[in-house]
């Protein structure tokens, strides 16, 4: 079995990763929420945040929805849909909410919203429980 240890260097949430995003997720009733703004280091096309960064944010929010409840899990499957570009330095809110549980598989829905409510992207993930 793999040891799922947090050493503070996670690319998305690690506070010790000098190149990371350092997103601070907060537990909600059924998931997590966070605020985020990317600088130009994370762009793809000029002034537009790279889609891989958006995917990473949704993936991490999905995992954190479980981890902050003491459930060690890894992403088994994720699908996402991009709706509108996210621009560098634009503030967004990241939300994730737990859904159905089927044995060791947890379903989590996540989204990134602009401050005006427009959807940047949404994802549906299946995470596999990987606890002791």
MOLIN-V439316 format. One record per residue. N is the residue number from 0. RES is the residue in one small letter. SS is DSSP state (~ for helix, > for strand, _ for the rest). PHI is phi in whole degrees, -180 to 180 (none if undefined). Layout:
# MOLIN-V439316
[[N/RES/SS/PHI] [N/RES/SS/PHI]]
This chain:
# MOLIN-V439316
[[0/x/_/none] [1/x/_/-77] [2/x/_/-91] [3/x/_/-89] [4/x/_/-105] [5/x/_/-96] [6/x/_/-104] [7/x/_/83] [8/x/_/-109] [9/x/_/-55] [10/x/_/-60] [11/x/_/-84] [12/x/_/-113] [13/x/_/-68] [14/x/_/-79] [15/x/_/-97] [16/x/_/-89] [17/x/_/-64] [18/x/_/-102] [19/x/_/-81] [20/x/_/-86] [21/x/_/56] [22/x/_/-75] [23/x/_/-105] [24/x/_/-86] [25/x/>/-118] [26/x/>/-69] [27/x/_/-118] [28/x/_/-56] [29/x/_/-129] [30/x/>/178] [31/x/>/-145] [32/x/>/-145] [33/x/>/-159] [34/x/>/-112] [35/x/>/-156] [36/x/_/-149] [37/x/_/-97] [38/x/_/-96] [39/x/~/-64] [40/x/~/-61] [41/x/~/-111] [42/x/>/-87] [43/x/_/-104] [44/x/_/-68] [45/x/_/-50] [46/x/_/67] [47/x/>/-116] [48/x/>/-63] [49/x/_/-59] [50/x/~/-60] [51/x/~/-67] [52/x/~/-68] [53/x/~/-61] [54/x/~/-62] [55/x/~/-63] [56/x/~/-62] [57/x/~/-66] [58/x/~/-62] [59/x/~/-65] [60/x/~/-60] [61/x/~/-63] [62/x/~/-65] [63/x/~/-63] [64/x/~/-57] [65/x/~/-94] [66/x/~/-58] [67/x/_/-70] [68/x/_/-108] [69/x/_/81] [70/x/_/-102] [71/x/_/-79] [72/x/>/-149] [73/x/>/-128] [74/x/>/-72] [75/x/>/-99] [76/x/>/-157] [77/x/>/-146] [78/x/>/-126] [79/x/>/-141] [80/x/>/-131] [81/x/>/-87] [82/x/_/-112] [83/x/_/-150] [84/x/_/-63] [85/x/_/-108] [86/x/>/-95] [87/x/_/-59] [88/x/_/69] [89/x/_/-85] [90/x/_/-80] [91/x/>/-136] [92/x/>/-114] [93/x/>/-110] [94/x/>/-127] [95/x/>/-142] [96/x/>/-136] [97/x/>/-69] [98/x/>/-120] [99/x/>/-68] [100/x/>/-120] [101/x/>/-127] [102/x/_/66] [103/x/_/-96] [104/x/>/-108] [105/x/>/-110] [106/x/>/-99] [107/x/>/-136] [108/x/>/-103] [109/x/>/-136] [110/x/>/-153] [111/x/>/-120] [112/x/>/-119] [113/x/>/-72] [114/x/_/-64] [115/x/_/-88] [116/x/_/96] [117/x/_/-63] [118/x/>/-85] [119/x/>/-81] [120/x/>/-162] [121/x/>/-134] [122/x/>/-139] [123/x/>/-126] [124/x/>/-127] [125/x/>/-116] [126/x/>/-117] [127/x/>/-99] [128/x/>/-60] [129/x/_/-133] [130/x/_/-85] [131/x/_/-74]]
